């Protein structure tokens, strides 16, 4: 291979890497925008106490917190939430959802 061919291959590879980096950056930016919109909506529909409780849950059970957030957002966007969700209402929702989870019991014989 000549130096010109190697240089052309190198330039194509660099261009591919730049395009891939731009795509990754765009998808990260889009994900950040979606997260910011979700956080803004949750600030509107949750009282500060309920938001703090949800933040604590997110630290322990991220998937469970995500499930709760999605349900709250669906309720808000469908117009079924008339007022902000209080901490007591969030506790009730948590109890309902935890009741649906399968309990795991370990027994020793």
C-alpha positions in Angstrom: 0.0 0.0 0.0 1.2 3.4 -0.8 1.3 6.4 1.6 -1.7 8.0 -0.2 -3.8 4.9 0.3 -2.9 4.6 3.9 -3.7 8.3 4.4 -7.1 7.9 2.7 -7.9 4.9 4.9 -6.8 6.9 8.0 -9.0 9.9 7.0 -12.1 7.7 6.4 -11.6 6.0 9.8 -11.2 9.4 11.5 -14.4 10.6 9.8 -16.3 7.5 10.9 -15.1 8.0 14.5 -16.1 11.7 14.4 -19.6 10.8 13.1 -20.0 8.1 15.8 -18.9 10.6 18.5 -21.5 13.2 17.2 -24.2 10.6 17.2 -23.4 9.5 20.8 -23.3 13.1 21.9 -26.7 13.8 20.3 -28.3 10.8 21.9 -26.8 11.8 25.3 -28.1 15.3 24.9 -31.6 14.0 23.9 -31.6 11.7 27.0 -30.6 14.6 29.2 -33.4 16.7 27.7 -36.0 14.0 28.3 -34.7 13.6 31.9 -35.0 17.4 32.5 -38.5 17.4 31.1 -39.5 14.5 33.4 -37.9 16.2 36.4 -39.8 19.4 35.6 -43.1 17.6 35.3 -42.5 15.7 38.6 -41.8 19.1 40.3 -45.2 20.2 39.1 -47.1 17.2 40.2 -45.4 16.3 43.5 -45.2 18.3 46.7 -41.6 18.8 48.0 -42.1 16.1 50.7 -43.3 13.6 48.1 -40.4 14.5 45.8 -38.0 13.9 48.7 -39.5 10.5 49.4 -39.3 9.5 45.7 -35.6 10.6 45.7 -34.9 8.4 48.7 -36.7 5.5 47.0 -34.6 6.1 43.8 -31.4 5.6 45.8 -32.5 2.2 47.2 -34.7 0.9 44.3 -34.1 2.7 41.0 -36.4 0.6 38.9 -39.2 0.9 41.4 -38.8 4.7 41.5 -38.8 4.7 37.7 -42.1 2.7 37.7 -43.7 5.2 40.1 -42.5 8.2 38.1 -43.9 6.8 34.9 -47.3 6.1 36.5 -47.4 9.6 38.0 -46.5 11.2 34.7 -49.2 9.1 32.9 -51.8 10.2 35.4 -50.8 13.8 35.0 -50.7 13.8 31.2 -54.1 12.0 31.0 -55.6 14.7 33.3 -56.5 12.3 36.1 -54.5 14.3 38.6 -56.4 17.3 39.8 -54.0 18.5 42.5 -50.4 18.0 43.5 -49.6 14.5 45.0 -48.9 14.8 48.7 -46.5 12.6 50.7 -49.5 10.7 52.2 -50.9 10.0 48.7 -47.5 8.8 47.5 -47.3 6.5 50.5 -50.6 5.0 49.5 -49.5 4.5 46.0 -46.3 2.9 47.2 -48.2 0.5 49.4 -50.5 -0.5 46.5 -47.5 -1.1 44.2 -45.5 -3.0 46.9 -48.6 -5.2 47.5 -48.4 -6.2 43.8 -44.7 -7.2 44.1 -44.1 -10.8 44.8 -42.9 -11.4 48.3 -39.8 -13.4 48.7 -39.7 -15.5 51.8 -36.7 -17.5 52.8 -37.4 -20.3 55.2 -34.8 -22.5 56.8 -35.7 -26.1 57.8 
